Amino acid sequence: MKAEKVLIVGLVWPEPVSSAAGTRMLQLVHTFLDAGYEVVFASAASKSPYSYPLVELGVREESIVLNDASFDRFIAQENPAMVLFDRFMVEEQYGWRVSQQCPDALKILDTEDLHFLRQARQQQVKKGGELDLYTDTAKRELAAILRCDLSLLISELEIALLTQQFRIDPSILYYLPFLEEQITASEEASWLPFEERKDFVFIGNFLHEPNWHAVQRLKSEVWPLLRKLVPTANLHIYGAYASQKVLQLHNPKERFFIIGRAEDARATVGKYRVLVAPLAFGAGVKGKFIDAMQTGTPAVTTSIGAEAMRQDLPWNGAVVDDMVEFAEAAARIYGDGTTDYGSYGKLIINSFYTKEVFAKEFIAKLRLLAANLKVHRQHNFIGQVMQHHTMQSTKYMSLWIDEKNNNK
C-alpha cells in the first residue's frame, strides 16, 4: 500500500543549528516519517550552507516559485493527503492554491508562535502603554488559522488567548509542544558537573528581534552589575546571523564576548555554568531553555522567557523581571554548587515535552480529522467563509503578479 503524502510548504529551508524554528520543523518531519508518511518539503526560499539535508532522511525536496501558476501544476500533480504551512504568511501565499487544486487535502498551519502577540509585546516595550493585540497582523494570522483545518500551537497560553479572547473554536487548535526525548538517568550522568563548568552564556538567532533586544539588555543593564558580582566570569554570546550591530558589542576588556554561530547549540550550552536570557518580549516557547534543560544548565530569565513552559513546577534556575535582581540571581546561582537545578529541568522535560506521547496523539488526531473532514469543515464553516471572501484579494494580487511577470 502506497504511503500517504504530506507536503510541507516552508517559509525557509529548516536550519536546526540556527534556530528553534528549524528544530521544530525537523521534529515535525521526523514525526510524519515515523508514522509512515511520504514527506515532500517545498520552499521558494534559497538554501543556505546551514540548511538541513532533508534528502538524507528520505524527504523529497522541491523548489517552488512564489506568485506563480507553476505551483498550481505542482500541487495538483503531488495531490497530497495533507499540506502543512510553515507560519501564517505561507498559508496566505499558497493556501488558496491548495484549496483550489486539492480541496480534499487536510490543511495544517504550524504557527511557530503567535506573531501578532510577539509583535504587540515588542511595540509595548518600545512605546509603552497598554498591550494592543488588535492589529492588522492579528487579523491576518487569525484569518489563516480560521482557513486551516488545524493550527498547531506550541504554547498552551496562546491557545487560551485564542479561545478566550478571540473566541476561536478549540476544535481547530492543537497543542503540540517541542517533541523531546526523555532525559534518562544515564544522560543526566553525562552532564558536565558544576565544578567543570564556567562562565555565563546567551544563545539565540539574531534574526529574531527578542534575542537582539535581550543582548542589548545584557550589555547595558545586566552585565555591568553581574561582572562586578562575579569578577572571574565571562559572558559569551552565541547566535546565528550576527550583524555588524551585534558584532560591535564585542568587548574583551569587559569580558563580553560575541562568539557568533554555535555549530551545536545543545553541546555549547552544556559547557556553561549559567544561561542568562533577559527577554523583554516574545511569544511561544523558547528553544534555548529546552537546550539548557537537556544539558543540566541552570537558566535565569524573565516571566516572558519562562512563559508556558513549566506550569507549577520549579524553574531550573530563576525567573526575575527586575534587572538588578536578575544579575543578583545569576550571581547567586553561578556560585551555588549544591542546588540540583538540572533535576528541575529534567522534571519539566519529562513531564511536558515527551515525544513518544505527543507525537502518537498528534498523528491519531490527523487521521481522525482526515476521516471526518467534511463534518469538521462544516463545524468550522466560518473558515469556508474566510476562504471564499478574504482570500480573494490575496489571490488576485498573486495572479496579477504572475501575469505581470509573464509579460516582461
C-alpha positions as CSV (number, residue, x, y, z in Angstrom):
1,M,0.0,0.0,0.0
2,K,1.4,3.3,-1.0
3,A,2.2,5.7,1.8
4,E,0.0,8.9,2.2
5,K,1.8,12.0,1.2
6,V,2.4,15.1,3.4
7,L,3.5,18.3,1.7
8,I,5.3,20.8,3.9
9,V,5.5,24.3,2.4
10,G,8.3,26.1,4.2
11,L,8.9,29.8,4.7
12,V,12.6,28.8,4.7
13,W,14.6,25.6,4.5
14,P,15.0,24.4,8.1
15,E,18.2,25.2,9.9
16,P,18.1,23.4,13.2
17,V,21.6,24.6,14.1
18,S,20.4,28.2,13.6
19,S,17.1,28.5,15.3
20,A,14.4,26.8,17.4
21,A,12.1,27.2,14.5
22,G,14.4,25.0,12.4
23,T,14.5,22.4,15.2
24,R,10.7,22.4,15.5
25,M,10.3,21.8,11.8
26,L,12.7,18.9,11.8
27,Q,10.8,17.4,14.7
28,L,7.6,17.6,12.6
29,V,9.3,16.0,9.7
30,H,10.5,13.1,11.8
31,T,7.0,12.7,13.3
32,F,5.5,12.3,9.9
33,L,8.2,9.9,8.7
34,D,8.0,7.8,11.8
35,A,4.2,7.5,11.2
36,G,4.9,6.1,7.7
37,Y,4.0,9.1,5.6
38,E,5.8,10.2,2.5
39,V,7.2,13.7,3.1
40,V,7.8,16.3,0.5
41,F,9.3,19.7,1.6
42,A,8.9,22.6,-0.8
43,S,10.0,26.2,-0.4
44,A,10.6,29.3,-2.5
45,A,13.5,30.4,-0.3
46,S,17.1,30.0,-1.2
47,K,19.1,27.4,0.7
48,S,22.0,28.4,2.9
49,P,25.1,26.3,3.9
50,Y,23.2,25.6,7.1
51,S,20.0,24.2,5.6
52,Y,19.4,20.7,6.9
53,P,19.9,17.9,4.2
54,L,16.4,16.6,4.3
55,V,17.1,14.2,1.5
56,E,19.2,12.2,3.9
57,L,16.1,11.4,5.8
58,G,14.2,10.3,2.7
59,V,12.4,13.6,2.3
60,R,12.0,14.8,-1.3
61,E,13.0,18.5,-1.7
62,E,11.2,20.7,-4.2
63,S,11.9,24.4,-5.1
64,I,8.8,26.4,-5.8
65,V,8.1,29.9,-7.1
66,L,6.1,32.5,-5.3
67,N,3.1,34.1,-7.1
68,D,3.4,31.7,-10.0
69,A,0.9,29.3,-11.6
70,S,3.6,26.6,-11.6
71,F,2.7,25.9,-8.0
72,D,-0.9,25.0,-9.2
73,R,0.5,22.4,-11.5
74,F,2.9,21.2,-8.9
75,I,0.3,20.7,-6.1
76,A,-2.2,19.1,-8.5
77,Q,0.4,16.6,-9.6
78,E,1.6,15.9,-6.0
79,N,-2.0,15.5,-4.8
80,P,-1.0,15.3,-1.1
81,A,-3.3,14.0,1.7
82,M,-2.1,16.8,3.9
83,V,-0.4,20.2,3.5
84,L,1.4,21.8,6.3
85,F,2.1,25.5,6.1
86,D,5.1,26.9,7.9
87,R,3.7,30.0,9.5
88,F,0.7,32.1,8.5
89,M,2.5,34.1,5.8
90,V,3.0,30.9,3.8
91,E,-0.7,30.0,4.2
92,E,-1.6,33.4,2.8
93,Q,0.6,32.8,-0.2
94,Y,-0.3,29.2,-1.0
95,G,-3.4,28.2,0.9
96,W,-5.9,29.3,-1.7
97,R,-4.0,27.5,-4.4
98,V,-4.0,24.3,-2.3
99,S,-7.8,24.7,-1.8
100,Q,-8.3,25.3,-5.4
101,Q,-6.3,22.3,-6.7
102,C,-6.6,19.8,-3.8
103,P,-9.8,20.7,-2.0
104,D,-9.8,17.4,0.0
105,A,-6.3,17.9,1.4
106,L,-6.1,18.4,5.1
107,K,-4.7,21.9,5.7
108,I,-2.5,22.3,8.8
109,L,-0.9,25.6,10.0
110,D,2.2,25.4,12.2
111,T,2.2,28.8,13.9
112,E,5.7,28.5,15.5
113,D,4.5,31.2,17.8
114,L,1.7,33.8,17.5
115,H,3.4,36.5,15.5
116,F,0.8,39.1,16.4
117,L,1.3,38.5,20.2
118,R,5.1,38.8,19.9
119,Q,4.9,42.0,17.8
120,A,2.3,43.6,20.1
121,R,4.6,42.9,23.1
122,Q,7.5,44.4,21.2
123,Q,5.6,47.5,20.5
124,Q,4.5,47.8,24.1
125,V,8.2,47.6,25.2
126,K,9.2,50.1,22.6
127,K,6.4,52.7,23.0
128,G,4.9,51.9,26.4
129,G,1.2,51.9,27.2
130,E,-1.3,49.1,27.0
131,L,-0.8,45.9,25.1
132,D,-2.7,46.2,21.8
133,L,-3.4,42.8,20.3
134,Y,-6.0,44.1,17.8
135,T,-3.6,44.8,14.9
136,D,-3.5,44.1,11.2
137,T,-1.1,41.3,11.9
138,A,-3.6,39.7,14.2
139,K,-6.3,39.9,11.6
140,R,-4.1,38.2,9.1
141,E,-2.9,35.5,11.4
142,L,-6.4,34.8,12.8
143,A,-7.7,34.6,9.3
144,A,-5.1,32.0,8.4
145,I,-6.0,30.0,11.5
146,L,-9.7,30.0,10.5
147,R,-9.0,28.9,7.0
148,C,-7.0,25.9,8.1
149,D,-8.4,22.6,9.3
150,L,-6.0,22.5,12.3
151,S,-3.4,25.0,13.7
152,L,-0.5,23.8,15.8
153,L,0.3,25.9,18.9
154,I,3.5,25.4,20.9
155,S,2.1,27.3,24.0
156,E,-1.0,26.5,26.0
157,L,-1.1,30.2,27.0
158,E,-1.6,31.0,23.3
159,I,-4.4,28.5,22.9
160,A,-6.1,30.1,25.9
161,L,-5.6,33.6,24.3
162,L,-7.1,32.4,21.0
163,T,-10.1,30.6,22.6
164,Q,-10.9,33.1,25.4
165,Q,-10.1,36.5,23.9
166,F,-10.7,35.9,20.2
167,R,-13.3,33.1,20.5
168,I,-11.5,30.8,18.1
169,D,-13.2,27.3,18.2
170,P,-10.9,24.9,20.1
171,S,-11.6,22.2,17.6
172,I,-9.3,23.8,15.0
173,L,-6.5,24.3,17.5
174,Y,-4.0,21.7,18.7
175,Y,-1.3,21.9,21.3
176,L,1.9,20.4,20.1
177,P,5.0,21.4,22.1
178,F,8.6,20.7,21.4
179,L,8.9,17.0,20.9
180,E,11.8,15.9,23.1
181,E,13.4,12.6,24.1
182,Q,13.0,11.9,27.8
183,I,16.1,12.6,29.9
184,T,17.3,9.3,31.3
185,A,19.5,8.7,34.3
186,S,22.4,7.8,32.0
187,E,22.0,11.1,30.1
188,E,21.8,13.0,33.3
189,A,25.0,11.3,34.5
190,S,26.8,12.5,31.3
191,W,26.2,16.2,32.1
192,L,29.2,18.2,32.8
193,P,29.5,18.6,36.6
194,F,29.2,22.0,38.3
195,E,33.0,22.2,39.1
196,E,33.9,21.7,35.4
197,R,31.6,24.5,34.1
198,K,32.4,28.1,34.0
199,D,31.2,31.5,32.6
200,F,27.8,32.7,31.6
201,V,26.2,32.1,28.2
202,F,23.4,33.6,26.0
203,I,22.3,31.9,22.7
204,G,19.7,33.0,20.1
205,N,19.3,33.6,16.4
206,F,19.8,37.3,15.8
207,L,17.2,37.5,13.0
208,H,14.7,37.1,15.9
209,E,14.2,40.5,17.4
210,P,13.6,39.4,21.0
211,N,17.1,37.9,21.1
212,W,18.8,41.1,19.8
213,H,16.9,43.1,22.4
214,A,17.9,40.7,25.2
215,V,21.6,41.0,24.2
216,Q,21.3,44.8,24.4
217,R,19.8,44.4,27.9
218,L,22.6,42.2,28.9
219,K,25.2,44.7,27.6
220,S,23.7,47.8,29.2
221,E,21.8,46.6,32.3
222,V,22.8,43.2,33.4
223,W,26.4,42.6,32.7
224,P,27.8,45.8,34.2
225,L,26.3,44.6,37.5
226,L,27.0,40.9,37.1
227,R,30.6,41.2,36.2
228,K,31.2,43.0,39.4
229,L,29.4,40.3,41.4
230,V,31.4,37.5,39.6
231,P,34.7,39.2,38.6
232,T,36.3,36.0,37.3
233,A,33.5,35.1,34.9
234,N,33.0,35.9,31.2
235,L,29.8,36.3,29.2
236,H,29.8,34.5,25.8
237,I,27.1,35.5,23.3
238,Y,26.2,32.9,20.6
239,G,23.8,33.3,17.7
240,A,23.4,32.8,14.0
241,Y,23.3,35.7,11.6
242,A,25.1,38.2,13.9
243,S,25.1,41.5,12.0
244,Q,27.7,44.3,12.5
245,K,25.5,46.0,15.1
246,V,25.8,42.8,17.1
247,L,29.5,42.2,16.5
248,Q,30.4,45.8,17.6
249,L,29.2,44.9,21.1
250,H,32.2,42.6,21.5
251,N,34.4,43.9,24.3
252,P,37.1,41.6,25.8
253,K,38.1,44.3,28.4
254,E,34.5,44.0,29.8
255,R,34.7,40.2,29.4
256,F,31.7,40.5,27.0
257,F,32.4,38.2,24.0
258,I,30.3,37.9,20.8
259,I,31.2,34.4,19.6
260,G,28.8,34.0,16.7
261,R,27.1,30.8,15.5
262,A,27.2,27.7,17.6
263,E,27.6,24.6,15.5
264,D,25.8,22.6,18.2
265,A,23.6,24.7,20.4
266,R,23.0,21.9,23.0
267,A,26.6,20.9,23.3
268,T,27.6,24.6,23.6
269,V,25.1,25.5,26.3
270,G,26.1,22.3,28.2
271,K,29.6,23.7,28.8
272,Y,28.5,26.7,30.8
273,R,27.5,27.3,34.4
274,V,24.5,29.6,33.8
275,L,22.4,30.6,30.8
276,V,21.2,34.2,31.0
277,A,18.3,35.5,28.9
278,P,16.6,38.7,30.0
279,L,13.8,38.5,27.4
280,A,11.5,41.6,27.5
281,F,9.1,40.3,24.8
282,G,8.4,37.3,22.7
283,A,5.8,34.5,22.3
284,G,5.7,30.8,22.0
285,V,8.2,28.6,23.9
286,K,11.9,29.3,23.7
287,G,14.2,26.6,22.4
288,K,17.2,27.9,24.4
289,F,15.7,26.8,27.6
290,I,14.9,23.4,26.3
291,D,18.6,23.1,25.4
292,A,19.5,24.2,28.9
293,M,17.2,21.7,30.5
294,Q,18.5,18.9,28.2
295,T,22.1,19.6,29.4
296,G,21.5,20.3,33.1
297,T,22.4,24.0,32.7
298,P,20.6,26.5,35.0
299,A,18.8,29.3,33.3
300,V,18.0,32.8,34.6
301,T,15.3,34.5,32.6
302,T,12.1,36.7,32.8
303,S,8.4,35.9,33.1
304,I,8.2,36.2,29.3
305,G,11.1,33.8,28.9
306,A,9.7,31.1,31.1
307,E,6.1,31.6,29.9
308,A,4.0,28.5,29.4
309,M,7.0,26.1,29.9
310,R,6.7,24.6,33.4
311,Q,3.2,25.0,34.8
312,D,3.6,24.7,38.6
313,L,7.0,23.0,38.6
314,P,10.1,24.8,39.9
315,W,12.2,26.5,37.2
316,N,15.7,25.2,36.6
317,G,17.3,28.5,37.8
318,A,15.4,31.7,38.4
319,V,12.6,33.8,36.9
320,V,13.2,37.5,37.5
321,D,11.9,40.6,35.8
322,D,13.9,43.3,37.6
323,M,17.3,43.6,36.0
324,V,19.1,44.3,39.3
325,E,17.5,41.3,40.9
326,F,18.3,39.4,37.6
327,A,22.0,40.0,38.0
328,E,21.9,39.1,41.7
329,A,20.1,35.8,40.9
330,A,22.5,34.9,38.2
331,A,25.5,35.5,40.5
332,R,23.9,33.5,43.3
333,I,23.2,30.5,41.0
334,Y,26.7,30.8,39.5
335,G,28.2,30.2,42.9
336,D,25.6,27.6,44.1
337,G,27.1,24.1,43.7
338,T,24.7,22.4,46.0
339,T,21.2,23.1,44.4
340,D,20.4,20.5,41.8
341,Y,18.9,22.8,39.1
342,G,19.4,20.1,36.5
343,S,16.8,17.9,38.2
344,Y,14.3,20.7,37.9
345,G,14.9,20.9,34.2
346,K,14.7,17.1,33.8
347,L,11.3,17.1,35.6
348,I,10.0,19.8,33.2
349,I,11.2,18.0,30.1
350,N,10.0,14.6,31.2
351,S,6.6,15.9,32.4
352,F,5.6,18.2,29.5
353,Y,7.7,17.5,26.4
354,T,7.8,13.7,25.9
355,K,8.0,13.0,22.2
356,E,6.5,9.5,22.4
357,V,3.2,10.7,24.0
358,F,2.6,13.9,21.9
359,A,3.7,12.5,18.5
360,K,1.5,9.5,18.8
361,E,-1.6,11.5,19.8
362,F,-0.9,14.1,17.1
363,I,-0.9,11.5,14.3
364,A,-4.0,9.9,15.7
365,K,-5.7,13.4,15.6
366,L,-4.7,14.0,12.0
367,R,-6.1,10.6,10.9
368,L,-9.3,11.2,12.7
369,L,-9.7,14.6,11.1
370,A,-8.9,13.2,7.6
371,A,-11.6,10.6,8.1
372,N,-14.2,13.2,9.1
373,L,-13.0,16.2,7.1
374,K,-16.4,17.2,5.7
375,V,-18.1,17.3,9.1
376,H,-15.1,19.1,10.6
377,R,-15.2,21.8,7.9
378,Q,-19.0,22.2,8.4
379,H,-18.4,22.7,12.1
380,N,-15.8,25.4,11.2
381,F,-18.0,26.9,8.5
382,I,-16.6,30.4,9.2
383,G,-13.3,29.1,7.8
384,Q,-15.0,28.4,4.5
385,V,-16.5,31.9,4.6
386,M,-13.0,33.3,5.2
387,Q,-11.6,31.1,2.3
388,H,-14.3,32.4,0.0
389,H,-14.1,36.1,0.7
390,T,-10.9,37.3,2.4
391,M,-8.5,35.4,0.2
392,Q,-9.8,36.9,-3.0
393,S,-7.6,40.0,-2.6
394,T,-4.5,37.8,-2.0
395,K,-5.5,35.5,-4.8
396,Y,-6.0,38.2,-7.4
397,M,-2.9,40.1,-6.3
398,S,-0.9,36.9,-6.8
399,L,-2.5,36.3,-10.2
400,W,-1.7,39.9,-11.2
401,I,1.9,39.5,-10.2
402,D,2.1,36.2,-12.1
403,E,0.6,37.8,-15.2
404,K,2.9,40.8,-14.9
405,N,6.0,38.5,-14.7
406,N,4.8,36.6,-17.7
407,N,4.5,39.8,-19.8
408,K,8.0,41.0,-19.1
